[in-house]
């Protein structure tokens, strides 16, 4: 059994002003990660054998698609813009185990034939 059932990694990378690429922190990812973590704690989902972990991450290199987060062990990538999107991820993916297709980012892995 894994120590955590799932890990949610939120990119909170901040690039220097004037950088060529955007950064998730410019989209308020730190505050939104804190919101998601507070909701998880509020619901008690951080406790017990089915607990989940919410972490900040450095650059996940999906800057043009951000802000983004990735869920492990599934390897599902999401983009989001506000608390409503995160509530949908929490209710659908975290609680019911259903991927939120409208927010899902492609995994970028090509299958070989």
N, C-alpha and C positions, 0 to 999 in steps of 0.2 A: 504494500500500500504506500502511495506517495505521501509525503509530509503534508502537502497541500493538494487539494483536488484540482485547482486551477490557479494560474498566475495571470494577472492582467498587467501588462507592461505599457505604460503611457509614455510616449516620447515627450520630454519636456525640454528638449534642447533649445538653447538660445544662441543664435548666430549674432555676430557683430553687426552693428548698424551699417547698412550699405552693402552687405554681403550679396553675392549673386543669387543665392538660393534662399527661399523662405525658411522659416523655422517654426516648429510647432508651438514654441513659447509665444510667438507673435499672435497666436490664435487663442491665447489664454489657457493653454493645456495644463499648466500647473494648478490653476484654480479649479479647472474642471476635474482633474485627477483627484484633488482634495474633496470635491463634492462627491464623486463616485465612491471614494474610500469611506467617507462619512455615512453614505447610504448603506454600504455593506456592513459597517459596524452597527448602524441603527437597526438593521434587520438581523443582527447576530450571525451573519454569514462568515465572519472571521474566526468563529469558534468551532470546536468539535472536530470529529473525524472528516467531515465534508467541508472543512474551512477553505477559504480562498485568500489569496494574498494580492494586494494592490501595490504596485511599485512604480516609481519613476524610472525612466530609462534615458540614457543619452540618445544621440541621434540614431534613429532606426532606418535612416536613409530612404525615406519615402516622403521627402520634404514637399514635393509638389502635390502630394495627395493628402497632406495633413490638415488638421492635426490627426494623428493616428495612434492606435493602440493595437497590441497583439495579445491574443489569449493562448496560453500554453497549458496543457500539452497538445491541444487541437491544432495550433498554428493558424488560427483564424485572425485575419487582419480587419480592422474597422477604421473608418473615418467617422467624425462626429463634429457637430458645430455648437451644441448647447446641452443643457441639462436634460431636455426632453429626449434627445438622442441617447444619452447615457442611461436614462431610465428605461428606455426600450431595450438596450443591450442588457441591462441588469435583469429586467423581467423576463425577456425572451431567452437570452443565451445563458446567463448565470443560473437563473432559477429553473427554467423549463428545458434547457439544453437545446434550444432551437436557434439556429443562426439567423441573424437579422440581415437578410439579403440586400435590402435597400442601402445599408451602410457598409456592407462587406466590400473590402478591397480585393482585387485579384491577387492570388498568391504568387504569380509570376513564374511558377514552375511549369515548364513544358513537359508534357508526358511523352515518352519515347514510344514508338510503335514497333 
